[in-house]
């Protein structure tokens, strides 16, 4: 759990700092020209090309342990899909990525809409950026406590708190506004400043602390006791991150039909499922299946 949280921390660190670096290189958005973006694009292309060459030329051994090869005529009647807690965990990772992306995605539209949040598009973007910054903070904290707190407990707590925050966001009047510290950018650089936002946005930004450490908890619970099937399970997990594209699409369709905050019931249902998985669905009820 701790190693996964460390990896996720670097992911969030890049997600938080890269937009700032690009913004600093490009400069003022009102004065920028497309030619100003070319150096950044070339740097990114160069990094990807370098990584491709390294991976193509360097022999990297497979990290998984060697397992006994079965007879070519013998087929294993079990797989990762044979474990109930893994199947529910795979659904959980699909739901989680959708929740993680859906919260800030719809919030940006909500805040920038003159008839809803009423913020300038740039300001709305920085408010949403603070959500990702809190995910970074949460993953730093998660790295420190992962070795002391079980994955089940961590997932249950953050799912429960996330549910409370999302319900508070849905039910709070849009007219009620509060000042929150958000990342801002001006001629002096990047800094924190107070911005007046609907109180619903404050609750949604705080939800970033909850979504920050869910991935590691879901993964650990889902692969627990899988033995030789862990490699297959990991591959399935990577495919199901497509939830980050599907669930936000559903949420935005509901937002168009019924309103921005109403669409967050999709997020509520997702978090409720993750709470169920942490408390009940993650228990391994297939211990009779051989995994050696």
N, C-alpha and C positions, 0 to 999 in steps of 0.2 A: 504493500500500500504506500509506504514512504517513497519508494523509488518511482512509482507512477506519479505521485504528487510532485516530485522533483521535476520529472519530465514535463508535466503539465504547467509547472511554474515557468519554465523557459518558454513554453508555447505562449502563455499569457504575456510574458515580458516582451516577446517579439510583437504580439498583437497590440500592445499598448504603445511601444516606443517607435515602431516603424512608421505609423501615420504621422507621428510628431517629426521624425527625421525627414520624411518626404515633404511635409509642410514647410520645414525650415529650409530645405534645399530649393523648393519651388518658389517660396516667398509669398508675398501677398497675393491672395487668390484673384483680386480684382485687377492686378497688373500682370498676372502670369500669362505667358504665351505657351503654345504647345511645344515650341522649341526648348522651353525651360525644363520640360519634363523629360526630354530625351536623355540627358545624362543619367538620371535615376533609372530609366528603363534599361539603358545599356549596362549599368552596374548590376541590376537584377538579372539580366540575361547572361552576363558574364559569370555570376555566381552559380546559376543553374547549369551552365555549360561546364564549369569546373567540376561541380559535383558529379555530373554525368560521366565525365572522363575518369574521375577517381573510381567510381563504382564499376565502370566498365573494365578497368585495367587491374584493379586490386582484387586479389582472391580473398574473399571474406568467408570463413567457415560458418556453417549453420550452427546457431547457438543451442539448438535443442539437443537433448540427450539421445543417444543411439538406442533404438528399440529393435527387438527381434523381428526379423522379416518373416511374415507369415507365408505359408505355402501359396504358390501362384493359383492353386485351385481352391484355396480356402478364403472365404470372404467373411470379414468381421460383421456379425449381425447387429453390432451396436455402433453408435457414433455419438458425437456431441449432442445431437438432437434427441438422443435417448434419455437425457437427463432433464427432468422437469425444471429444476432451478436454473439450468442454463437457458432453456427455451424462454422462460419468463425474463431472465436477465438480458437475453438478446433483444426482446421486445423493449425492455427497460432502457437499453442504450439507444435504440431507435427513438424512443420517447424523450429521453434526456437531451439528445442533441437538438431535437425539435424545440424543446423548451428553452434551452440555452440560447438558440438563435432567435426564436420567436419573441422572447421578451424584449430585447433591444430593437429588433427590426420593426415591430409594430409601434413601439414607443417613439421611434424617430418620426414616423408618419404622424402619430398623434400630436407630438409636440410642435411639429412644423405646420400643422393645419391651422389656418387663421380662425376657423370655427371651433377649434378644440383647444389645443395647448396654447396657440397664439404666439409661439416663439419664432424668431428668425431661424432660417434653416441652419445657419452656421452655429448658432447657440444650441439648437436642438442636437446637432451632431456632437458637440462637446458634452452635453448632458449624457447622451448615450455612451460616449467615450468613457465617462466616469463609471458606468456599469462595468465595462471591460477592465478598468483599473481596479475596481473592487474585486473582480475575479482574480486578478493578479495578487492582490493582498490576501484574499482567502486561500490561495494556493500556497503562498509563503507560510501562512499559519498552519495549513493542513500538513505541509511537509514537516513542521515541528512536532505536531501531535499525532501523526499517523502511526508512529511506533508505540504509542501509549493508549490509543483508543481504537476499538475494533471497527472494521469497515461497516458492519451492521449498525452499530451505534451512530457512527458519523452520518451514514446515509439516512437513517431514521430522523435524526435531529434536524439536519438541513432541509429535508423534504417537508417536515412538519412546520418549520419556521417559514419556509418558502410558501407553503399553503396560506399561512396567516398573512404574509405580506401581499400576496396576489389578491386575496379576498378583500383586504383593506384597500388596495388600489382600485378594484372594481366598484366597491361600494362608496368610495369617497367622492364628494361633490367636486366637479371640475373647477368650480368657482373658488374653492378654497386653495390658497397658494401659500407656499413657504419658500424661504431662501435656503438653498443648499450649496455647499462648496463643490464646484466642478472645475475640471481642467479647462483653462482658457489660453488663448494665444493672441498676442498683440505685438506691437513693435518692440516691446521689451523682452519678449520670449514666452516660454511656457510657464504658467503659474496657476495656483488655485485662486478662485474668486467666487463670490456669492452671486447666485443667479436665482431669480424668482420663477418658480415652476409650480404647476398644479401638484397638490400633495400626493396624488396618484403616482406621479412620476417619481417622487421620492421613494415610495414603497417599492416601485419596480427597480430603481437603481440599487437599492439595498439587497434586492433578490440576487444580485451578482455575487454576493458573499456566499449565498446558499448553493448556487449552481457551480461554483468554482471547484468544489471537491467531490462532486458526485461521480465523475467518470471512474476514478480509481476504486471507489467503493463498489460500484455496480460490477466492474470487471472482476475484482477479487472474489466477490460473492458468487458470480456466475461460473467461474472456472474452478471453484473450490471442489476438490475431490475428483477432478476429471482425468488426472493422470496423463496417459498417452493421447488423450483426445484434446489436450489443451491447444496444440498447434492448429487443429481444425477450428476450434472454438474462437481463437484469436482472429483467424481469417474471416469468419462469419461476422464477428464484431466490427471489423473494418468495413465490411459491406453495408452494415446497417446504420452507418453514420448518415446515410441518405435521408434519415429522418429530419436532418437539418434543412433539407430542401422541401420535403413533403408537408410536414406539420405547419411550418410558417405559411406555406401556400394556402392551406386550409384556414389558418387563423386569419390571414388577410382577406380571404373570401368572406368570412363571417364579419370582419370589420367593415367591409364595403356594404354588406347587407344590413347589419344591426348596430354598428358603431365600434369604435376602437376598443373601449374598455370592456364591452360585452364579449369581444373576441378572446379576452384573456381567460374565459372559462375553459378554453382549449388547454391553456397552460395549467389551469387548476386541476383538470382531469389528469393531465400528465403527471403532475406532482403527487396527486393522490395515488396514482398507480405506483410511483416510485416508493411512496411510504408503505404501501401494501407489500411491495417486493422486499423492502428492508425488514419488515416485521414478520412476514409469513412466507412469501413466495421464494425467498432465497434459501430456504431449508432444503438440504439434500435428502430426498426421499427415495433415491435410487442407489443406495450404497451397496446393493447386492450385485451391481454390474461390475465385472472385473475391469480394472483400469491399468494393470501392469503390462 
